[in-house]
Amino acid sequence: MTDTSRGLPERPMSPHLQVWRWHITMACSILHRACVIGLYAGAVLLALWALALASGHESYALFTGVMGSLLGKLVLLGLTFALFFNIAYAIRQTFWDAGVGFAPKTADLTGAAAIAFAVVATAVTWVIAAATGAL
Amino acid sequence: MAELNSERFRTPLSRARGTGAARHGVSHFMTERVSGIALIPLSLWGVFAGLKLAAGDFEGAALWLSSPLNAVLLGLLLIAALIHLQGAVQVVIEDYIHKFTTKSALVILNIFVCVLSGFLGIFSILKVALTGAF
C-alpha cells in the first residue's frame, strides 16, 4: 500500500509499457490500444458526419472538404487500418475467451496474421476507393 | 456454497481496506465482447458504405440515408461503436492515470463525449432519414 489518493484502496495495475520486452504479442496489444484511441476519434467523426449532413449543404461541404484534404485522408487511412486491425483482434480475442490459441507459437502467428490482414485489407479498400472515384 | 468459501478466504484487513473485485467485471467483459462481435459485420458494412458515400455528393448522401435499412444500420454502428469504445477507453484511463481526481474527470468526460456523440449522431440520422437533409 503506497499513497492512497483520497483514502481510496490501492488496486492492482496493468504492467506498464516499459516493463515489456519487445515481442509480436505485446506489440499487437499496444497497437490494439492505440487503434482503440484512434477509433474513438473515428466514432466521433462518424457522428459529426451525420450532424454535418443534417445541417445542410454548407456544413456537409465543410466536413467533406476537411476529410478530403491530405491530412484528412491520412487520418482516414489510419482509421481504416485501425478498424481492420481491431476486427482481426476481436476475432483473436474471442478465440482466447474460449481458451483457444494461447500457445506461444499460435499467439505469435495470429498476432502477425492480424497485422498482415489489416495491412492488406487497408490497401485493398484504398485501391477500391481510388478505382471508384471515392478519393 | 461458493459464496461461503470465498468469504472464508477474505481477511478482515482486506475488507477494511476495501481491496478486491468491484464485482462489475463480468458486466464490462460481456458488454465489450457482445458489442465487439456486433461491430465486426457492422463496421465492415460501414467501410462499404463509406466507399459509396465518399464517391458521391451531398444529395447522394441524403438519398442514401433516406433508406430505412441504411439509417438503421448506421445508427446501430454508431451506438455499438460508442458503447464499445466508452468501455475500452475507460479501461485505458484506469490503467494509466493513477491520480484520483484526474482519473475521475477523464472517466466522466469519456462518458459525456460518447453520450453527446450518440445523441447528435442519432438525432441527425433520424432528421435526414425522416425529413430529408434540408
Interface residues (C-beta under 8 A of the other chain):
Chain A: M1 S5 R6 L8 P9 E10 R11 M13 S14 H16 R33 V36 I37 L39 Y40 G42 A43 V44 L46 A47 L48 A50 L51 L53 A54 S55 G56 H57 Y60 A61 T80 L83 I87 A90 I91 Q93 T94 D97 T125 I128 A129 T132 G133 A134 L135
Chain B: R17 G18 T19 R33 G36 I37 L39 I40 S43 L44 G46 V47 G50 L51 K52 A54 A55 F58 A61 A62 L65 L74 L77 L78 A81 L82 L85 A88 V89 V92 D95 Y96 H98 K99 F100 T101 V113 C114 S117 G118 L120 G121 F123 S124 I125 K127 V128 A133 F134
